[in-house]
Amino acid sequence: MSEELISKLENLFNEMKDWERRPVVKSGRIIIELVKLPEKQSRSSIKPASLALMIRREDAFRGIIIESAEEIDDLKTAISIEKIRDLAKAIKEFNRKRAIKEFEI
């Protein structure tokens, strides 16, 4: 981890407003953004404002918030399972068939 990158993140953190997003990567229809999470208070603790990554589709407003490298590893492992890839293909085919409407003549 470079000190230069950490310094850039500190500057961005100070410039950004709560929930503000900055795009980092776009791959196909997936966008990864840097987002500033606001301070979170509960009855027993206060979690200070922080930075996280948000992974979302380009046509979606909400996405998955990632706050650590371990969460990225877990996500990569989960989506790289062949069963999930097969399921995604089956869902695409299922939805394609449902999108076709036949009318009587």
NORJO-V192040 format. One record per residue. N is the residue number from 0. PSI is psi in whole degrees, -180 to 180 (NA if undefined). OMEGA is omega in whole degrees, -180 to 180 (NA if undefined). Layout:
N,PSI,OMEGA
N,PSI,OMEGA
This chain:
0,128,-176
1,147,177
2,-32,179
3,-43,179
4,-42,179
5,-40,178
6,-42,177
7,-41,179
8,-39,177
9,-43,179
10,-45,178
11,-43,-180
12,-43,-179
13,-30,-180
14,-33,-171
15,150,173
16,165,177
17,136,180
18,5,177
19,143,-178
20,145,174
21,123,-179
22,141,179
23,-50,-177
24,143,170
25,124,179
26,106,-176
27,-121,180
28,9,-179
29,135,178
30,136,173
31,126,-177
32,151,170
33,131,-178
34,142,177
35,117,178
36,136,-179
37,168,174
38,139,-178
39,122,-179
40,137,172
41,-180,-179
42,-33,-174
43,-14,-177
44,168,175
45,125,176
46,122,-177
47,163,176
48,148,-177
49,172,175
50,150,177
51,170,173
52,143,173
53,128,177
54,125,-178
55,163,172
56,153,-177
57,-25,-180
58,10,-180
59,149,177
60,-39,-179
61,161,179
62,-160,179
63,128,178
64,127,180
65,124,-178
66,-2,-180
67,162,177
68,-32,179
69,-38,178
70,-37,176
71,-44,179
72,-43,179
73,-42,179
74,-45,178
75,-43,179
76,-45,-177
77,-45,-176
78,-12,179
79,-3,178
80,130,-176
81,-35,180
82,-40,-180
83,-41,178
84,-45,178
85,-41,179
86,-42,179
87,-41,177
88,-43,180
89,-40,178
90,-43,179
91,-45,179
92,-43,178
93,-49,-179
94,-36,178
95,-43,179
96,-37,-180
97,-23,-178
98,-17,-180
99,123,179
100,132,178
101,140,179
102,144,177
103,146,180
104,NA,NA
